[in-house]
């Protein structure tokens, strides 16, 4: 596995912009930290973090064209908010170019921009790690999110999704419907936990 990671790093470094590559390394280590905290497989967490932005060297229009070429269905919401599409195409690249067959890793890469209802542990770990990784500077409320991430993945998902939707509403930007679905799911989960005193 270690040789595979080194090979993947070398390949990514030749494809991605320097800061995007550094971000990918940072996310992979953050994923591993969260995996240690929550008892998840470290190697799978590292791979998901390392490869999550493997399609980021394409423009949005190139991503749309490539998805259409390879029969990857895009929703109307994704076409209106094309910044999320690299996740879906990234899962395709991870599988076809990097040989990743593990469905948990592919799922995490696929939903790391929008979230989704009923996310698995690796889905949540990657989504959160992408937000809190140490090189991030501009995301809202980072110190609290970084603390919360090691207390509760579900609560952190709720807080990040809530903040993301509030931020995008001020920018009048398009939001993929899956982000709204994910927020509604984690809002219900958080409210249920509060009612039970958890």
C-alpha positions as CSV (number, residue, x, y, z in Angstrom):
1,X,0.0,0.0,0.0
2,X,2.8,2.5,0.8
3,X,4.3,2.0,-2.6
4,X,0.9,2.6,-4.2
5,X,0.5,5.9,-2.2
6,X,3.9,7.1,-3.3
7,X,3.1,6.3,-6.9
8,X,-0.3,8.1,-6.6
9,X,1.4,11.1,-5.1
10,X,3.9,11.3,-7.9
11,X,1.1,11.0,-10.5
12,X,-1.0,13.7,-8.8
13,X,1.9,16.1,-8.4
14,X,2.5,16.0,-12.2
15,X,-1.2,16.7,-12.9
16,X,-2.4,19.2,-10.2
17,X,-1.5,22.8,-9.6
18,X,1.0,23.0,-6.7
19,X,-1.5,24.3,-4.1
20,X,-4.1,21.8,-5.2
21,X,-1.6,19.0,-4.7
22,X,-0.6,20.4,-1.2
23,X,-4.4,20.5,-0.4
24,X,-4.8,16.9,-1.4
25,X,-1.9,15.8,0.8
26,X,-3.3,17.8,3.7
27,X,-6.8,16.4,3.3
28,X,-5.3,12.8,3.2
29,X,-3.6,13.4,6.5
30,X,-6.7,15.0,8.0
31,X,-8.7,12.0,6.9
32,X,-6.2,9.7,8.6
33,X,-6.5,11.8,11.8
34,X,-10.3,11.5,11.8
35,X,-10.0,7.8,11.0
36,X,-7.8,7.3,14.0
37,X,-10.3,9.2,16.2
38,X,-13.3,7.2,15.0
39,X,-11.7,3.7,14.4
40,X,-11.9,3.7,10.7
41,X,-9.4,2.1,8.2
42,X,-6.4,4.4,7.9
43,X,-5.3,3.3,4.4
44,X,-8.8,3.7,2.9
45,X,-9.1,7.2,4.5
46,X,-5.6,8.2,3.2
47,X,-6.5,7.0,-0.4
48,X,-9.9,8.9,-0.4
49,X,-8.2,12.1,0.8
50,X,-5.3,11.8,-1.6
51,X,-7.5,11.2,-4.7
52,X,-10.6,13.3,-3.8
53,X,-9.5,16.2,-6.2
54,X,-7.9,14.0,-8.8
55,X,-10.1,15.6,-11.5
56,X,-9.4,19.2,-10.5
57,X,-7.0,19.9,-13.3
58,X,-9.9,20.0,-15.8
59,X,-12.0,23.1,-16.4
60,X,-15.7,22.9,-15.6
61,X,-16.6,22.7,-19.3
62,X,-14.0,20.0,-19.9
63,X,-15.5,18.0,-16.9
64,X,-19.0,18.3,-18.4
65,X,-17.8,17.1,-21.8
66,X,-15.9,14.2,-20.2
67,X,-18.9,13.1,-18.1
68,X,-21.0,13.1,-21.2
69,X,-18.4,11.2,-23.2
70,X,-18.2,8.5,-20.5
71,X,-21.9,8.2,-19.9
72,X,-21.8,9.8,-16.4
73,X,-25.2,11.3,-15.8
74,X,-25.2,14.9,-14.7
75,X,-28.3,16.5,-13.0
76,X,-29.7,19.9,-13.8
77,X,-28.5,21.1,-10.5
78,X,-24.9,19.9,-11.2
79,X,-25.0,21.7,-14.5
80,X,-26.1,24.9,-12.8
81,X,-23.4,24.5,-10.1
82,X,-20.6,22.9,-12.1
83,X,-18.0,23.4,-9.4
84,X,-19.3,20.2,-7.8
85,X,-18.8,18.0,-10.9
86,X,-15.1,17.3,-10.3
87,X,-16.2,15.0,-7.5
88,X,-18.3,12.7,-9.7
89,X,-15.7,12.6,-12.5
90,X,-13.0,12.2,-9.9
91,X,-14.6,9.0,-8.7
92,X,-14.6,7.8,-12.3
93,X,-10.9,8.6,-12.7
94,X,-10.0,7.0,-9.3
95,X,-11.6,3.8,-10.5
96,X,-10.5,3.7,-14.1
97,X,-7.0,5.4,-13.9
98,X,-5.9,4.6,-10.4
99,X,-7.6,1.2,-10.1
100,X,-9.6,1.9,-7.0
101,X,-12.4,-0.6,-6.7
102,X,-13.4,-0.1,-3.1
103,X,-16.9,1.3,-3.2
104,X,-16.5,3.2,0.1
105,X,-13.6,5.2,-1.3
106,X,-15.4,5.9,-4.6
107,X,-18.5,6.9,-2.7
108,X,-16.6,9.4,-0.5
109,X,-14.9,11.0,-3.6
110,X,-18.2,11.1,-5.4
111,X,-20.1,13.0,-2.7
112,X,-17.3,15.2,-1.2
113,X,-18.6,18.4,-2.8
114,X,-22.3,18.1,-2.0
115,X,-22.8,15.5,0.8
116,X,-25.8,13.3,0.7
117,X,-28.3,11.8,3.1
118,X,-27.3,8.7,5.1
119,X,-23.5,9.1,4.4
120,X,-21.2,6.4,5.5
121,X,-18.3,7.0,7.8
122,X,-15.7,7.6,5.1
123,X,-18.1,9.9,3.2
124,X,-18.3,12.0,6.3
125,X,-14.6,11.8,7.1
126,X,-13.6,13.1,3.6
127,X,-16.3,15.8,3.4
128,X,-15.2,17.2,6.8
129,X,-11.5,16.8,6.2
130,X,-11.8,18.7,2.9
131,X,-13.3,21.6,4.9
132,X,-11.1,21.6,8.0
133,X,-7.7,20.6,6.6
134,X,-4.8,22.8,8.0
135,X,-4.2,24.8,4.8
136,X,-7.8,26.0,4.7
137,X,-8.0,29.7,5.7
138,X,-11.2,31.2,4.4
139,X,-14.0,28.8,5.4
140,X,-16.3,30.2,8.1
141,X,-15.9,29.3,11.8
142,X,-12.9,27.0,11.1
143,X,-11.6,26.8,14.7
144,X,-14.9,25.6,16.0
145,X,-15.4,23.1,13.1
146,X,-11.9,21.7,13.7
147,X,-12.7,21.1,17.3
148,X,-16.2,19.7,16.6
149,X,-14.9,17.3,14.0
150,X,-13.2,15.3,16.7
151,X,-16.4,15.3,18.9
152,X,-19.1,14.3,16.4
153,X,-19.1,13.6,12.7
154,X,-22.8,14.0,12.4
155,X,-23.0,17.3,14.2
156,X,-20.0,18.6,12.2
157,X,-21.8,17.6,9.0
158,X,-24.8,19.6,10.0
159,X,-22.8,22.7,11.0
160,X,-20.7,22.7,7.8
161,X,-23.7,22.1,5.5
162,X,-25.7,24.8,7.3
163,X,-22.8,27.3,7.0
164,X,-22.3,26.4,3.3
165,X,-25.9,27.0,2.4
166,X,-26.0,30.3,4.4
167,X,-22.8,31.4,2.6
168,X,-24.1,30.5,-0.9
169,X,-27.4,32.2,-0.3
170,X,-25.5,35.5,0.3
171,X,-23.7,35.0,-3.0
172,X,-26.9,34.1,-5.0
173,X,-25.1,31.1,-6.3
174,X,-26.6,27.9,-7.5
175,X,-26.7,25.1,-5.0
176,X,-26.9,21.5,-6.0
177,X,-30.1,19.9,-4.7
178,X,-28.2,17.1,-3.1
179,X,-26.6,19.6,-0.6
180,X,-30.2,20.6,0.5
181,X,-31.1,16.9,0.9
182,X,-27.9,16.3,2.9
183,X,-28.6,19.3,5.1
184,X,-32.2,18.2,5.8
185,X,-31.0,14.7,6.7
186,X,-28.3,15.9,9.2
187,X,-30.6,18.6,10.6
188,X,-33.2,15.8,11.5
189,X,-30.4,13.7,12.9
190,X,-29.1,16.5,15.0
191,X,-32.6,17.4,16.3
192,X,-33.3,13.8,17.2
193,X,-30.1,13.6,19.1
194,X,-30.8,16.8,21.0
195,X,-34.3,15.5,21.9
196,X,-32.7,12.3,23.3
197,X,-30.2,14.4,25.2
198,X,-27.2,13.0,23.3
